[in-house]
Amino acid sequence: MSGDFAVVVSVWVHQGREQEYDALEKRSADIMAQHGGRMVVVVRTGAAAGAAGAPFEIHVLTFPNEADFAAYSADPVTVRLRGVRSQIVARTELSRGRTLSR
C-alpha cells in the first residue's frame, strides 16, 4: 500500500447533541491539523442522531503516517476531550488503511 495513512470514522451521536457534536468536531479538526491530519471528507448520512442503524456521520481522515495519527490520539487536548465526547457520541467505529491513487 502507498499514500497517506487514512482513518474512516463512523460516528453515532446521541439525540439532541448534534450542535455540541459539531463544535467538538471543529475542535478535533484543529488539533488534527497540528499533527498533519485533516478531514478529507465528511458525510452526514441523513440518519437521525440517536438512531440505531446507520451512523450519523462518516469521516475520512488522513495523516502523513500512522505515527502522526498516534500523536494526535495521544495529544493532551484530545485526551481531555474524550470525556466530553463520551457524553455526545454514543458509538464510534474506526477503519484504518492507506489512500490510493487511481
N, C-alpha and C positions, 0 to 999 in steps of 0.2 A: 504494500500500500504506500501511497505517497500523499503529499499535501498536508494541510493543516490538521491538527488534532481537532476533532469535532465531537460535540455532545448534542444529542437530541433529547430535549427535556419535555415530558408531558406532565401537565400540571392540572390538578383538580382543586378548585377554590371553594371554600365554604361559602354558602349562600349569604348574601348581604355584605360580603367582604371585598367586593370587586374593586372599589376605589382604593382601599388600603393595599390591595394586591398591586394595582397599577403603580402606586407610589413606591412600594417595596421593589418592584422590578426596575424602576428608574434608578434607585439607589444601587441595586445589584449591578446594573449595566455600567454605572460609573466606576464601581470597584473593579469589575471585569476589565475595563479599559486600562486601568493601572497595571494590569498583568498581561496586556497584549491581547485580551479577549474582546469579542464583540458578538452581539446578537445579529446574525446574518439574516434570519427570517423569523418572524413572529406570526403565528397563525392562530387567530381566535376562531375556534371551531363552530361557534353558534350554540354549543351545548350550554345549558344554564349552569351557573355556579351551583354547587350542591348536588348536581346530577350524578348518578352512579355510573353512567355509561361512558361516553366519550369525554376526553379531558376538556377543560375549559379553554386551555391554550397549549400550543406546542411551539417550542423554540428550537432553532438550530443555532448553536453557539460554535465559534471557532476560536482556537488559541494557537499560537505558533507551535507549541508542543505540549505534551502531557504534563511536563514539569510546571509550565505556566498555569495550567488548569489547577494543578495541585496547590500552587502558591495562592491562587485566587480562593480556592476552597479553604485554605488554612489562614487566610488573611484575618487579622483580629476583628475587623469590622464585619466581615462575612460571618464569622463565628458568632458575634453578638447578635446579628440579625436573625440567626436561626431560631432563637426564642420567639421573636416577633412573627417570623414566617410560620412557625408551627401553629400559631393562633389563626392564621389567614388561609393557609394551604392545608387541605385535607390529605392529599396524596401526591407524590411525585415519582415519576419513573424516568430513569436515565439510560440512554444507549450511547456507547462510545465507539468512535471509529476515526476514519481519516477522510478528508474530502478528496474527490476525484475530479480530474479534468476530462471531459468527454468531448 
